[in-house]
Amino acid sequence: MKAGFLGFALAVALGSSAHAQETDGRWPDGAKAAIVLTYDDALVSQLDNAVPALDEAGFKGTFFLANVRQADVARWREAAAEGHELGNHTMFHACPAAVYPTDPRNTSEAYTVPTMLKEIEMQNVLLHAIDGKERHGLATPCGASLAGGEDYIDELREADLVDYVRAAGPADEVRAGIPNGDIMHVPARGFPDTVTGPELIAYAEEARRGGGMAVFLFHGVGGDYLQVSDSAHRELLAWLAAYREELWVTTLADAVERTKTRH
């Protein structure tokens, strides 16, 4: 059954990749495509399962931290020291109340643009204390860039608080790069918690066949919420490792920097 589904999924991916651009040297070392694995919310299952699996495969992931627990700080510092990217996901993960139940004070409706930018700035301070880096990227909570109903991306761009902004979507299609070269609107694709290894592989295969960039968005890995199973995650990593010479599996910071140099 799994083999049959994999064949079907890859056939679909091959068909849809016909519209993707051919590789033209946009990625290092002649790679055909870039694969970026991102993880949101500073979840324990990421430290327990995702980081060890990435380390075993020799890959680096990008982890967007919010609501960081003091008990986990040392482990995040260790992950950063091993080359994984830590990113800003705000301090309290303020989302629209309708999509993310939380303390009413921490909904995006309760914020203003200045308070949101201040929170992002303060989260940068925490990240610097963990990884020692001066600059970080941001992933918007729930993929929504709203504070008090106003979009804050233009003000964030002007404030120069972050190096790029990753959204939650839409990104069902593999991209030739970052749309319009706008690093403040980097799309990523999330997956349901029923996702299988072959379904994850099909998205990466589309990038490999057609050239482009596939940005994965994960939350829990073998635990917590919105989870991908540990086995499906490891199946994806094993496939990526098998095509290591054709795929540039990298952090989002490095992919963005590469895109910037191409414009």
Buried (B, 14 or more C-beta within 10 A) or exposed (E): EEEEBBEEBBEEBBEBBEEBEEBEEBBEEEBBBBBBBBBBBBBBBBBBBBBBBBBEBEBBBBBBBBBBEEEBBEBBBEBBEEEBBBBBBBBBBBBBBEEBEBEEEBBBBBBEBEBBBBBBBEBBEBBBEBBEEEBBBBBBBBBBBBBBEBEBBEBBBEBEBBBBBBBBEEBEBBBBBBEEEBBBBBBBBBBEEEBBBBBBBBBBBBBBBBBBBBBBBBBBBBBBEBBBBBEBBBBBBBBBBEBEEBBBBBBBBBBBBBBEEEE
